[in-house]
Amino acid sequence: MANISLTASMRSNLLSLQKTNSLMDLTQERLSTGKKVNSAIDNPSSFYTARSLNNRANDLDALLDSMGQGIQTIKAATTAIETATSFLEQAKAVANQTLETAQPVIARVKTEQELLAAVNSGQKGFIVLENDITMSDNQNIVLSDGQSLVGARFFDKTASQTTLNFNYDMAEDVAMESPIHVGNDTVISDLNINFLSNTRNNLGGDIVKEGGVIFVKNKKNVKVQNIDIKIDTSNANKQAAFYGVFSESGNVLVAGNLNITGTAALDRGIYSINGQLDVNDAKVNLSKLNMGIIASLDSEINVNGKSNICFKDTSLNLCAMAGSSINLNNDSCVNIATGYMIYTSHEDVCLNVNDNSQLNGDSDRFIYLSSGGNTKININDSAVLNVKESIASYSTAAVDLQINSSAASINLDVAMDRFNFSSVLGAQITTQDGTYTLDNNVDDELLNSANLAANGSLDVDKKAGFDAETIAMFADFEAYMAANNNAETDNNIENLEQFSDILNQYDDLIDDAKYKGVNLLKNETLKIKFNETGDAFLDVVGKDISAANIGLTTTEWITAEDVSRSIGELTSAIGQLRAFSGELGNNYSIVMNRQDFTENLINILTEGSDKLTLADMNEESANMLALQTRQQLAINALSLASQASQGVLKLF
């Protein structure tokens, strides 16, 4: 350009056009970016001020996200508190319902006179023996409905087990005599009971003198637990038969420990006639008895849970008569050391071994069927029947012994005569003659001495299938009983299990109330910042509201006072939850208000920044239109200015 000479008018028009183009570039940038200040060059003051405002807005926007997560954490806690309060209200309803029927302690007695006075009062509740008592000769106890007889250890596990002594002379004209008559809804617990019969040996007639140390007739909801019964009828006439627990048309639950020991030929253990008797999670030891457990006249005896029943020096152990059944369920175990394992009489009796239960016998004989027929022994699920036999069983008719699961097993060292064995396909029966597996060609096979080919080559272990504990029991029954006489006292009022389940669910809910790793209901703290410098914040302080930490410490319901204490604890706990919910609600409101303020402040900061940097699009559009017009005019002016220089061309 320096070597080219332009006229003054052309140079003037050229400079005007260049300025117009420069302004058009600036206007186009503003139109495309929407900002009038795009860099510090455009306006240093506005640019840096706007950047500062935008940076603070961005910082607050990040805090806004944190506030939102804090709000969610608080909401998770308050929602959990609402549900937890419902759990506690439900538990309180259970406690209130229980309180309506809970039995109080009506008397603590030390003498026979105090005991009989408490019994004769007819009041519902617990009568507690605080020391040993010996009753007058032939004196019995008749409990009313709702009266319970317990030893001092029922309430105080450090106390010694108290003893109740009875001395009886059998009257010739009385067919049934019993020292303790039980009413509906009663508990007999934590007692040693000694029954001594000095029955004269001159009883006449054909009446069998029977009785039960604990006698239940037409009564429901009777619990017998942690009882030691000693029956001494060694001086009795041969017609005198006594039972440890006698239930006629009743509903009896045996729990904890039950030890029954006899001395004479007709002493017996547990008897249920025309009723139901359940043994739940119990240790039952029966020794020196004529008969052990007896179900008669359509009765049902169920051995449930991890119950363990041991027999020693008993002639007839498991006895089922006249349409009755004995059922071993839920991992229960029965060990029989002497006598007949199974005794049946009359028709339609059944023994079922179910659910991983075991029936083990190291006894003299396997089964004694005295009369009738249709006797069934069913081995179900993964149950096991182990029998060691040295003497052939006695039976007047065939007995059906059936395996109903291929996972079950029967191990027998017993003669096959008079037994009908049937099984599902693939099951095994181990006998003196060998091990037999049913083939897959038929649905059932009948195995007995007629069609079993005795090969004699398989030496069956006479302890086959017995575990170490069972073998130890057979070796030393008394030591085994002592080692297993350690069940905890089950002295809970009805509904405590339901109450405990609710509190367990409550604690599980509290553990699950966390949000992003923070649980305000487990004493954790949530810090929520409100500004970018961190000097404005809120600490949402949590609280441990698990059951134990809000005062729900009563875990046993023994008396009405215990239930009332639980209700008081629940009332206080519900109040604590409501107060804490109010605290969280207040924190929630604070965070929500700060969240709203922060959102508005971000808008204000962004708006202030925009006012410094954003272009007026209407103005910039008008400027562009004016510049385009100006550009066209400048081009035309430059063209006119150049025409004067073009005149020289005409000279050539």
Helices and strands as residue ranges (DSSP letters): H 8-33, H 44-101, E 105-109, H 112-120, E 125-129, E 133-134, E 141-142, E 147-151, G 152-154, E 162-168, E 180-182, E 186-197, E 209-217, E 222-232, E 240-248, E 251-261, E 268-273, E 276-287, E 291-296, E 300-304, E 308-312, E 316-321, E 325-328, E 333-336, E 340-345, E 349-353, E 358-361, E 365-369, E 375-379, E 384-388, E 394-395, E 399-403, E 409-413, E 419-423, E 428-431, E 434-437, H 468-475, H 477-484, H 496-511, G 520-522, E 525-529, E 537-541, G 547-550, H 560-613, H 617-646, G 647-651
